[in-house]
Amino acid sequence: MREHGPARRILLAVAVAAAIGALWAPAASAGPASTRIVSSPGKIVPLPASVPHEEGDMVDKRIVPDLVWIAAHFPIYVTDGYSGPLPNGEHVGCHGCHVKGSDHYNGLAVDVVPVNDDGKCDATWSGITRLAKWAEPQQNRPVPPFRWVGYEGDAGHGCGNHLHLSWEHAAAPQFQLAEWVEVFPVGAQNGESKSKVPRRKRKPAPKAPPAGPAGGVSTVHSGGVSASGD
């Protein structure tokens, strides 16, 4: 029986290693179960009361249902959404605090912190960290419909600072509404296959595109989001 001792120890070591690997494996259920493309006209609207936020925060109405769902499942507090001018000349959002090409300028990004943020990276951030990992299980590999997720490992983001979420969308110039936006169906459960953003031909840029997000829609390719995305 002794001659089988080493073999048994090897089998035991393999079993332990497998168990540890399972504990550290990324969650298969991360991210929304499915997504869809919304091509209906966008509009910059105030965030509803069901999404905790700073007074005056606004976003493209097409991502509001997603934000309502997220707020119901994670303890978020939106500190900034759309950043730019409104048709009446009023400026909403923070001034000059986002990089060139940020999705904040199209109303398709939000910055969030915990509901009871105390300015420190402590237990109050656990829900935000869960949300970040749900949206981006692996660094620089966000799951649909998210275009860019800024958190740990991204300069100016992370626990104690803020989490940035951008939604995938058609390319559009600053302060213009995107032709389409990718969202997840509210209530979608994990386990379904994710859809892909369809490839679409870009229309030539109009000589005089309408000003302000409440105007027409533009599909001019602006080069996308910068490396930092926020």
C-alpha positions in Angstrom: 0.0 0.0 0.0 2.9 2.4 0.7 3.9 2.3 -3.0 0.7 4.2 -3.7 1.4 7.0 -1.2 3.2 9.4 -3.7 0.6 8.9 -6.3 -2.1 9.7 -3.8 -0.3 12.9 -2.7 0.0 14.0 -6.4 -3.7 13.4 -7.0 -4.5 15.3 -3.8 -2.3 18.2 -4.9 -3.9 18.3 -8.3 -7.4 18.4 -6.7 -6.4 21.2 -4.3 -5.0 23.2 -7.2 -8.1 22.8 -9.2 -10.3 23.9 -6.3 -8.2 27.0 -5.8 -8.3 27.8 -9.6 -12.1 27.5 -9.5 -12.2 30.0 -6.7 -10.1 32.6 -8.6 -11.6 32.0 -12.1 -13.5 35.0 -13.5 -17.3 34.8 -13.1 -18.9 33.4 -16.3 -22.1 35.4 -15.6 -20.3 38.8 -15.7 -22.1 41.5 -17.7 -25.6 41.7 -19.2 -26.9 38.5 -20.8 -27.8 40.2 -24.1 -27.8 43.6 -25.8 -29.7 45.4 -28.5 -29.2 48.4 -30.8 -31.4 51.4 -30.2 -31.7 53.5 -33.4 -34.5 55.8 -32.2 -33.6 59.5 -31.9 -31.8 60.4 -28.8 -32.4 63.3 -26.5 -30.5 64.7 -23.5 -32.8 64.4 -20.5 -32.5 64.7 -16.7 -31.8 61.6 -14.7 -34.9 60.2 -12.9 -35.1 60.1 -9.1 -34.7 56.3 -9.2 -31.1 56.9 -10.1 -29.3 58.7 -7.3 -27.4 61.6 -8.7 -26.2 65.2 -8.3 -28.7 67.8 -9.1 -28.8 68.7 -12.8 -27.2 65.6 -14.1 -28.4 64.6 -17.6 -27.8 61.8 -20.1 -29.0 60.5 -23.5 -32.5 59.1 -22.8 -31.6 55.8 -24.5 -29.3 54.7 -21.6 -31.8 55.7 -18.8 -33.4 52.3 -18.5 -30.0 50.7 -18.1 -29.1 53.2 -15.4 -32.3 52.6 -13.6 -31.6 48.8 -13.6 -28.0 49.4 -12.5 -29.1 51.7 -9.6 -31.6 49.0 -8.5 -28.8 46.4 -8.3 -25.7 48.4 -7.2 -25.4 51.3 -4.7 -24.4 54.0 -7.3 -24.5 57.8 -7.1 -24.0 59.5 -10.4 -21.7 62.5 -10.1 -21.6 63.5 -13.8 -23.4 62.5 -17.0 -23.7 64.6 -20.1 -21.2 67.5 -20.1 -21.9 70.3 -22.6 -24.3 72.9 -23.9 -28.1 72.7 -24.1 -30.2 74.3 -26.8 -31.0 77.2 -24.5 -27.3 78.0 -24.1 -27.0 76.6 -20.5 -24.1 74.3 -19.8 -24.7 71.2 -17.8 -22.1 68.8 -16.3 -18.6 69.6 -15.1 -16.5 72.2 -17.0 -13.3 71.0 -18.6 -12.9 67.9 -16.5 -13.2 65.3 -19.3 -10.6 64.5 -22.0 -11.2 65.3 -25.7 -13.4 62.7 -27.3 -15.0 61.7 -24.1 -18.4 60.0 -24.3 -19.6 62.5 -21.7 -19.9 65.0 -24.5 -22.4 62.8 -26.2 -24.5 62.0 -23.1 -23.4 58.3 -23.2 -21.2 58.1 -20.1 -21.6 58.5 -16.4 -19.2 58.8 -13.5 -20.4 57.1 -10.3 -19.4 56.7 -6.7 -21.0 54.9 -3.7 -24.3 56.3 -2.5 -22.7 57.0 0.9 -19.3 57.9 -0.4 -17.0 59.2 2.4 -14.1 60.0 0.0 -12.1 57.0 1.1 -11.4 53.6 -0.5 -13.2 51.5 2.1 -16.1 49.1 2.5 -18.5 51.7 1.1 -16.9 51.0 -2.3 -17.5 47.3 -2.4 -20.7 47.7 -4.5 -19.0 49.9 -7.0 -16.1 47.4 -7.3 -18.7 44.7 -8.0 -20.2 46.8 -10.7 -16.8 47.5 -12.3 -16.0 43.8 -12.4 -19.5 43.0 -13.7 -19.0 45.5 -16.6 -15.3 44.6 -17.1 -14.3 41.2 -15.8 -10.8 41.7 -17.4 -8.8 44.9 -17.6 -9.4 46.7 -20.9 -12.0 44.1 -22.0 -15.4 45.6 -21.2 -18.4 43.4 -22.0 -21.2 44.7 -24.3 -22.8 47.2 -24.2 -20.0 49.0 -22.4 -17.5 50.8 -24.6 -15.0 51.8 -21.9 -14.9 51.1 -18.2 -12.5 53.2 -16.1 -11.6 51.9 -12.6 -8.6 50.2 -11.0 -5.6 50.3 -13.2 -6.9 53.4 -15.1 -5.3 56.8 -14.2 -7.7 59.1 -12.4 -10.1 56.4 -11.6 -10.7 53.6 -9.1 -11.7 53.0 -5.5 -11.9 56.2 -3.6 -12.0 58.2 -6.9 -14.8 57.2 -9.3 -16.0 54.5 -11.8 -16.6 55.6 -15.4 -19.0 53.7 -17.6 -19.4 54.4 -21.4 -22.0 52.8 -23.7 -21.1 51.6 -27.2 -22.5 53.9 -29.9 -22.1 55.2 -33.4 -19.2 57.6 -33.9 -20.4 61.2 -33.4 -18.7 64.6 -32.9 -18.6 66.4 -29.6 -22.0 67.6 -28.4 -23.8 65.6 -31.0 -26.2 62.7 -30.6 -25.1 59.3 -31.8 -27.1 57.6 -34.6 -27.4 54.4 -32.5 -26.6 53.2 -29.0 -26.1 49.7 -27.7 -28.0 48.9 -24.5 -29.0 45.8 -22.5 -32.7 44.9 -22.3 -33.8 45.7 -18.7 -34.4 42.5 -16.8 -32.2 40.4 -19.0 -30.8 37.4 -17.2 -27.3 35.9 -17.5 -26.9 32.8 -19.7 -28.1 34.2 -23.0 -25.7 35.0 -25.9 -24.6 38.6 -26.4 -25.3 40.4 -29.6 -22.7 42.3 -31.6 -22.8 45.8 -32.8 -23.6 45.7 -36.5 -21.2 47.3 -38.9 -22.8 50.3 -40.5 -21.6 52.5 -43.4 -20.9 56.1 -42.3 -22.7 58.9 -44.2 -20.7 61.8 -45.4 -20.5 64.7 -42.9 -23.0 67.5 -43.5 -21.4 70.8 -44.4 -23.2 72.5 -41.5 -24.2 70.0 -38.8 -26.9 71.2 -36.4 -25.5 72.5 -33.1 -26.2 71.1 -29.7 -27.3 67.6 -28.7 -31.0 68.5 -29.2 -30.4 69.1 -32.9 -30.1 66.5 -35.6 -28.0 63.3 -35.5 -24.5 63.1 -37.0 -22.6 60.0 -38.0 -19.3 61.8 -38.6 -16.4 59.6 -37.5 -14.6 61.5 -34.8 -11.8 59.0 -34.0 -13.6 57.5 -31.0 -12.7 57.8 -27.4 -9.2 58.7 -26.1 -7.1 56.2 -24.4 -8.4 57.3 -21.0 -12.0 57.3 -22.2 -13.1 59.7 -19.5 
